[in-house]
Amino acid sequence: MKPDRKAGIVLAMVLILALLLSTAIITFTRRAIVDKMIATNRNATAQAEALARGGVQLAMALVLEDVLLDAESDSKTVIGDTLSDGWAKVDSKQFVTDYGSTLHLMIRDTGSRLNLNALVDQTKESENPDQTQAEEFLVTFLGKIIDEIPLPPGDKFYDPRELAQNLIDYVDPNEERTGGRGSEDDYYQSQSPPYRSANRPLLGVEELRMIEGFDAAIVEAMTPYVTVYPLVSDQGININTAPPHVLTAMYHGSSGDRRLASPDAAQRLLRERESGRIICDESSTAPDQCLPVGDFIDGSLYPPVQLPARATTFEIVSVATVDEVTRQLEVVIDRTRPISPRLLRWRYR
């Protein structure tokens, strides 16, 4: 073999080896960078989750401190939960740690929304006047919700009364369908896989999608208005903590002549709340603090609620950000027994 050909073969082999070595170095470097990013992300995720859990503990302390403050208040102080309480003000603040991570908390009285479980008495298995009242309320309320769904009117194939009856049937403890239209389970047993009506309180707002006639659009429209906590309760909306849109869902009047609150009544109530006043059943015990609910609506509220209302369950949202990683922890607690608050829900998003 000639020297020139030998030199050419050697050069080619050297170039191939150099290419292989460069590829190996690049692959190793890239893998090292990826591994470092994965490790950094895992570390940041762990820190964010720990910070979010710490935020929940802080929120629980604020909620339980509110009980102690009420216990120490004098006899002239109105006892009830309002948006002037310490737990309600925390969502306007952002906490920043020494190493630059952030924590944002939101604490909400679940009573500030309509409790769907308060509409059905779980102790009564037969139809009763309260159930009839619940149906009429739901027909009116669901009519409002359907109107607010951002779809053309021709695409809204909903029957408010049918939806109301299906919801009551799904939750009530008996197996008789409202209106005598067969079995509650006829629809549910035809699904794949088949299931049965719950015949118990709803465990989450998402469970509405299991009910005949309720689709994603109507459940999404209902979500800002409703809750399922406390799971067993007959208390209506706490209008001292309810947001503006929920105030328009106040159902009032006398039996047989009830309606939703007008936007004007909701706005007047909101203005008085923002000025520091508390809405009470009557104002004679604390006229400097209380305004009677009768100044804004006529008749009684349904579902009934004693005003000012005491909150028993709270939804806590703790959002922690470490570097570029954000973890959101959602918790529901029951403080009925402050010495041992119960955890009803725990979910990361």
VOTORMI-731948 format. One line per 10 residues: number of its first residue (from 1); their letters; for each residue x, y, z of C-alpha. Coordinates in Angstrom, 2 decimals, padded with zeros to 5 digits, always signed. Layout:
BEGIN
NUM) a) X,Y,Z ~ ...
END
This chain:
BEGIN
1) mkpdrkagiv) +000.00,+000.00,+000.00 ~ +001.30,+003.44,-000.92 ~ +002.21,+005.87,+001.90 ~ -000.37,+008.43,+000.71 ~ -003.19,+005.84,+000.95 ~ -002.03,+004.77,+004.41 ~ -001.99,+008.38,+005.58 ~ -005.50,+008.90,+004.20 ~ -006.87,+005.86,+006.05 ~ -005.22,+006.94,+009.30
11) lamvlilall) -006.62,+010.45,+008.92 ~ -010.11,+009.08,+008.32 ~ -009.88,+006.85,+011.39 ~ -008.66,+009.77,+013.48 ~ -011.57,+011.91,+012.28 ~ -014.05,+009.12,+013.06 ~ -012.59,+008.65,+016.53 ~ -012.65,+012.41,+017.11 ~ -016.30,+012.54,+016.01 ~ -017.20,+009.64,+018.31
21) lstaiitftr) -015.37,+011.27,+021.19 ~ -017.06,+014.63,+020.57 ~ -020.46,+012.95,+020.41 ~ -019.78,+011.11,+023.66 ~ -018.68,+014.33,+025.37 ~ -021.74,+016.23,+024.11 ~ -024.07,+013.40,+025.18 ~ -022.44,+013.20,+028.60 ~ -022.61,+016.98,+029.06 ~ -026.23,+017.13,+027.96
31) raivdkmiat) -027.14,+014.24,+030.28 ~ -025.33,+015.93,+033.15 ~ -027.23,+019.17,+032.51 ~ -030.57,+017.34,+032.28 ~ -029.83,+015.38,+035.45 ~ -028.94,+018.60,+037.24 ~ -032.16,+020.24,+036.05 ~ -034.22,+017.23,+037.17 ~ -032.53,+017.23,+040.56 ~ -033.00,+020.99,+040.90
41) nrnataqaea) -036.66,+020.72,+039.89 ~ -037.28,+017.86,+042.33 ~ -035.62,+019.83,+045.11 ~ -037.66,+022.93,+044.28 ~ -040.86,+020.85,+044.14 ~ -040.13,+019.32,+047.54 ~ -039.42,+022.77,+048.98 ~ -042.57,+024.24,+047.41 ~ -044.73,+021.43,+048.82 ~ -043.17,+021.87,+052.26
51) larggvqlam) -043.78,+025.63,+052.09 ~ -047.39,+025.06,+051.00 ~ -047.93,+022.71,+053.95 ~ -046.48,+025.35,+056.23 ~ -048.94,+027.84,+054.76 ~ -051.82,+025.53,+055.65 ~ -050.58,+025.32,+059.23 ~ -050.41,+029.13,+059.40 ~ -053.93,+029.42,+058.00 ~ -055.26,+026.88,+060.51
61) alvledvlld) -053.66,+028.89,+063.32 ~ -055.47,+032.04,+062.14 ~ -058.80,+030.22,+061.93 ~ -058.40,+028.77,+065.43 ~ -057.18,+032.10,+066.83 ~ -060.51,+033.57,+065.71 ~ -062.29,+031.14,+068.06 ~ -060.13,+032.30,+070.98 ~ -060.78,+035.97,+070.20 ~ -064.53,+035.35,+070.15
71) aesdsktvig) -064.31,+033.54,+073.48 ~ -062.51,+036.52,+075.02 ~ -064.87,+039.17,+073.62 ~ -067.30,+041.02,+075.84 ~ -071.06,+040.52,+075.86 ~ -071.67,+043.58,+073.66 ~ -069.60,+042.23,+070.77 ~ -071.52,+040.54,+067.96 ~ -070.25,+036.98,+067.53 ~ -070.19,+035.93,+063.92
81) dtlsdgwakv) -067.76,+035.53,+061.04 ~ -067.31,+038.46,+058.68 ~ -064.70,+039.62,+056.19 ~ -063.23,+041.92,+058.85 ~ -061.87,+038.90,+060.76 ~ -058.14,+038.24,+060.64 ~ -058.44,+035.00,+058.67 ~ -060.31,+036.83,+055.90 ~ -057.61,+039.48,+055.42 ~ -054.69,+037.15,+054.81
91) dskqfvtdyg) -055.38,+036.77,+051.08 ~ -054.34,+040.38,+050.48 ~ -050.78,+039.60,+051.58 ~ -047.88,+037.74,+049.99 ~ -045.21,+036.22,+052.18 ~ -041.62,+036.16,+050.95 ~ -039.00,+033.90,+052.53 ~ -035.36,+034.80,+053.15 ~ -034.30,+032.78,+050.09 ~ -036.78,+034.42,+047.71
101) stlhlmirdt) -039.60,+031.90,+047.69 ~ -043.17,+033.22,+047.93 ~ -046.31,+032.05,+049.70 ~ -049.84,+033.25,+049.08 ~ -052.79,+032.15,+051.23 ~ -056.52,+032.29,+050.71 ~ -058.96,+031.37,+053.50 ~ -062.66,+031.22,+052.73 ~ -065.66,+030.45,+054.89 ~ -067.38,+027.67,+052.97
111) gsrlnlnalv) -070.66,+029.15,+054.20 ~ -070.05,+032.07,+051.86 ~ -071.45,+029.85,+049.11 ~ -074.69,+027.92,+048.77 ~ -074.36,+024.53,+050.46 ~ -076.14,+022.05,+048.19 ~ -076.22,+019.50,+051.01 ~ -078.28,+021.92,+053.12 ~ -081.19,+021.54,+050.71 ~ -082.00,+017.92,+051.59
121) dqtkesenpd) -082.77,+016.59,+055.04 ~ -080.89,+013.31,+055.28 ~ -083.03,+012.17,+058.23 ~ -086.29,+012.07,+056.26 ~ -086.73,+009.30,+053.71 ~ -090.12,+010.35,+052.39 ~ -091.01,+013.50,+050.46 ~ -091.71,+016.44,+052.78 ~ -092.55,+020.16,+052.50 ~ -088.89,+021.09,+052.87
131) qtqaeeflvt) -088.04,+019.01,+049.80 ~ -090.76,+020.78,+047.81 ~ -089.28,+024.10,+048.90 ~ -085.81,+022.90,+047.91 ~ -087.09,+021.95,+044.47 ~ -088.67,+025.36,+043.87 ~ -085.49,+027.09,+044.97 ~ -083.33,+024.91,+042.72 ~ -085.61,+025.55,+039.74 ~ -085.14,+029.30,+040.21
141) flgkiideip) -081.43,+029.06,+040.97 ~ -080.64,+026.72,+038.08 ~ -082.61,+028.99,+035.76 ~ -080.26,+031.82,+036.73 ~ -077.22,+029.58,+036.20 ~ -078.42,+028.44,+032.77 ~ -078.94,+032.07,+031.70 ~ -075.30,+032.78,+032.63 ~ -073.79,+029.92,+030.61 ~ -071.89,+031.57,+027.70
151) lppgdkfydp) -073.70,+029.65,+024.95 ~ -076.31,+030.74,+022.40 ~ -079.85,+030.23,+023.76 ~ -080.50,+027.58,+021.12 ~ -077.63,+025.46,+022.49 ~ -078.93,+025.37,+026.06 ~ -080.95,+022.17,+026.20 ~ -081.58,+022.24,+029.94 ~ -084.79,+021.82,+031.90 ~ -084.31,+023.50,+035.33
161) relaqnlidy) -087.07,+021.48,+036.99 ~ -085.76,+018.19,+035.69 ~ -082.24,+019.10,+036.87 ~ -083.58,+020.14,+040.29 ~ -085.45,+016.87,+040.73 ~ -082.47,+014.81,+039.56 ~ -080.19,+016.56,+042.06 ~ -082.60,+016.00,+044.94 ~ -083.08,+012.34,+043.96 ~ -079.33,+011.77,+043.80
171) vdpneertgg) -078.80,+013.15,+047.31 ~ -081.94,+012.24,+049.26 ~ -081.83,+009.03,+051.33 ~ -084.73,+007.28,+049.58 ~ -084.80,+005.45,+046.25 ~ -088.06,+006.91,+044.99 ~ -087.83,+009.23,+042.04 ~ -089.39,+012.66,+042.52 ~ -092.64,+012.87,+040.60 ~ -093.08,+009.08,+040.43
181) rgseddyyqs) -091.21,+008.59,+037.14 ~ -089.75,+005.16,+037.87 ~ -086.59,+004.30,+039.76 ~ -083.84,+006.81,+040.61 ~ -081.30,+004.37,+039.20 ~ -082.78,+003.81,+035.72 ~ -080.42,+006.33,+034.12 ~ -077.37,+005.46,+036.21 ~ -077.68,+001.72,+035.59 ~ -077.68,+002.37,+031.83
191) qsppyrsanr) -074.28,+004.08,+031.97 ~ -070.95,+002.35,+031.26 ~ -069.89,+001.38,+033.82 ~ -073.25,+001.36,+035.63 ~ -073.60,+002.98,+039.05 ~ -076.33,+004.07,+041.45 ~ -077.56,+007.36,+042.86 ~ -075.58,+008.26,+045.96 ~ -078.48,+008.68,+048.43 ~ -076.10,+010.63,+050.66
201) pllgveelrm) -074.59,+014.14,+050.82 ~ -072.42,+015.23,+047.91 ~ -068.71,+014.81,+048.68 ~ -067.48,+017.38,+046.18 ~ -068.84,+019.88,+043.66 ~ -067.25,+017.72,+040.93 ~ -069.72,+014.94,+041.83 ~ -072.48,+017.00,+040.17 ~ -071.20,+015.62,+036.85 ~ -072.39,+012.18,+037.96
211) iegfdaaive) -076.00,+013.40,+038.13 ~ -078.36,+012.91,+035.21 ~ -078.59,+016.04,+033.06 ~ -075.58,+017.84,+034.56 ~ -072.79,+018.34,+032.04 ~ -069.45,+020.15,+032.20 ~ -070.90,+023.50,+031.11 ~ -073.57,+023.75,+033.80 ~ -071.28,+022.40,+036.55 ~ -068.61,+024.96,+035.62
221) amtpyvtvyp) -071.24,+027.73,+035.76 ~ -072.47,+026.53,+039.18 ~ -069.03,+026.14,+040.77 ~ -068.51,+029.81,+041.79 ~ -071.86,+029.72,+043.64 ~ -071.93,+026.40,+045.46 ~ -070.15,+024.19,+047.98 ~ -070.83,+020.86,+049.68 ~ -069.46,+021.84,+053.11 ~ -070.39,+021.22,+055.84
231) lvsdqginin) -071.40,+017.80,+054.53 ~ -074.30,+017.63,+056.99 ~ -075.88,+021.03,+057.61 ~ -079.09,+022.96,+057.16 ~ -077.50,+026.42,+057.18 ~ -077.96,+028.78,+054.26 ~ -075.58,+031.37,+052.85 ~ -073.57,+033.48,+055.31 ~ -074.34,+036.81,+053.70 ~ -071.67,+038.52,+055.82
241) tapphvltam) -068.93,+036.66,+053.95 ~ -070.57,+035.86,+050.60 ~ -069.01,+037.43,+047.47 ~ -071.17,+039.79,+045.36 ~ -072.31,+037.20,+042.82 ~ -073.46,+034.80,+045.57 ~ -075.52,+037.56,+047.21 ~ -077.71,+037.56,+044.09 ~ -078.53,+033.90,+044.89 ~ -080.23,+034.83,+048.18
251) yhgssgdrrl) -083.70,+033.30,+047.99 ~ -086.21,+035.21,+050.08 ~ -089.87,+035.95,+050.64 ~ -092.75,+034.03,+052.17 ~ -093.80,+030.47,+051.42 ~ -095.14,+030.25,+047.89 ~ -093.79,+033.69,+046.96 ~ -090.00,+033.49,+047.05 ~ -087.49,+034.94,+044.59 ~ -083.81,+035.65,+044.19
261) aspdaaqrll) -082.43,+038.91,+045.57 ~ -082.25,+041.78,+043.13 ~ -078.82,+043.13,+042.06 ~ -079.76,+046.42,+043.76 ~ -080.39,+044.68,+047.12 ~ -077.10,+042.80,+046.78 ~ -075.19,+046.01,+046.04 ~ -076.76,+047.86,+049.01 ~ -075.89,+044.98,+051.31 ~ -072.33,+044.92,+049.96
271) reresgriic) -071.88,+048.67,+050.56 ~ -073.02,+048.35,+054.17 ~ -070.65,+045.43,+054.72 ~ -067.74,+047.41,+053.28 ~ -068.53,+050.24,+055.71 ~ -068.04,+047.83,+058.63 ~ -071.66,+046.97,+059.39 ~ -072.79,+043.40,+060.16 ~ -076.01,+041.93,+058.85 ~ -078.03,+040.40,+061.71
281) desstapdqc) -081.42,+038.85,+062.25 ~ -082.27,+041.90,+064.35 ~ -080.22,+044.87,+065.53 ~ -081.57,+045.62,+068.99 ~ -078.72,+043.84,+070.81 ~ -075.96,+045.79,+069.02 ~ -077.42,+048.70,+067.05 ~ -074.00,+050.26,+066.45 ~ -072.78,+047.15,+064.64 ~ -075.85,+045.41,+063.28
291) lpvgdfidgs) -078.22,+046.08,+060.44 ~ -081.32,+043.87,+060.21 ~ -081.44,+041.69,+057.13 ~ -084.99,+042.94,+056.62 ~ -083.51,+046.26,+055.44 ~ -082.42,+044.51,+052.23 ~ -084.90,+041.72,+051.60 ~ -088.49,+040.93,+052.57 ~ -089.61,+037.74,+054.25 ~ -087.22,+035.01,+055.34
301) lyppvqlpar) -084.18,+033.45,+053.69 ~ -084.07,+029.96,+052.24 ~ -082.14,+027.89,+053.11 ~ -082.55,+029.47,+056.55 ~ -079.50,+030.89,+058.29 ~ -079.00,+032.47,+061.70 ~ -077.32,+035.86,+061.31 ~ -074.63,+036.72,+062.07 ~ -073.52,+033.20,+061.13 ~ -070.64,+031.31,+062.72
311) attfeivsva) -068.40,+029.52,+060.23 ~ -067.56,+025.90,+060.97 ~ -065.67,+024.84,+057.86 ~ -063.03,+026.69,+055.88 ~ -061.38,+026.17,+052.53 ~ -057.67,+026.98,+052.57 ~ -055.63,+027.47,+049.39 ~ -051.88,+027.68,+049.92 ~ -049.78,+028.58,+046.85 ~ -045.98,+028.30,+047.19
321) tvdevtrqle) -043.42,+029.21,+044.54 ~ -039.76,+028.14,+044.77 ~ -037.56,+029.16,+041.82 ~ -039.79,+028.37,+038.81 ~ -041.87,+025.69,+040.54 ~ -045.35,+026.46,+041.93 ~ -047.38,+024.05,+044.05 ~ -050.95,+024.71,+045.16 ~ -052.38,+022.87,+048.15 ~ -056.14,+022.94,+048.73
331) vvidrtrpis) -057.47,+021.93,+052.13 ~ -060.88,+021.97,+053.84 ~ -060.96,+021.93,+057.63 ~ -063.75,+021.69,+060.18 ~ -063.18,+023.71,+063.35 ~ -066.36,+022.63,+065.14 ~ -064.07,+021.23,+067.83 ~ -061.18,+023.73,+067.96 ~ -059.10,+021.47,+070.17 ~ -059.00,+018.87,+067.38
341) prllrwryr) -059.91,+020.38,+063.99 ~ -060.80,+017.79,+061.36 ~ -059.24,+017.61,+057.92 ~ -061.98,+017.03,+055.33 ~ -059.99,+017.42,+052.12 ~ -056.32,+017.58,+051.06 ~ -055.34,+018.00,+047.41 ~ -052.32,+019.30,+045.49 ~ -052.77,+020.97,+042.14
END
